[in-house]
Amino acid sequence: MAAGALIVREAGGVVTRYDGGEFRLDGRQILASNGRLHEEMKGILEEARKAAGA
């Protein structure tokens, strides 16, 4: 996981938890994007979470 997060960041991308919080290696959530789509991806995940009743 750490290597993948590093590659994404070095390429200019963003790696966070689903809610935009800091990504942690001991966590269970990872959202990686090119950076330009990150906010939209967070919104889509939030909508899916609400639809699932979580």
Residue, then its C-alpha position, 0 to 999 in steps of 0.5 A: m500500500a505504501a509503495g502505491a501511495l508513494i507512486v500516486r503522490e510522486a506523479g502528482g496525484v492525491v491519496t486520502r481516506y474516503d472522507g478526505g482525511e489523511f491516508r494511514l497505512d493502518g487504515r482501511q480506506i484509500l482513495a487515490s486519484n489524479g488530483r483533479l477528480h479527487e473532490e468529485m470522487k469523494g462526493i460519489l463515495e459519500e453518496a454511495r455510503k448514504a445510499a447503502g445506509a452506512 
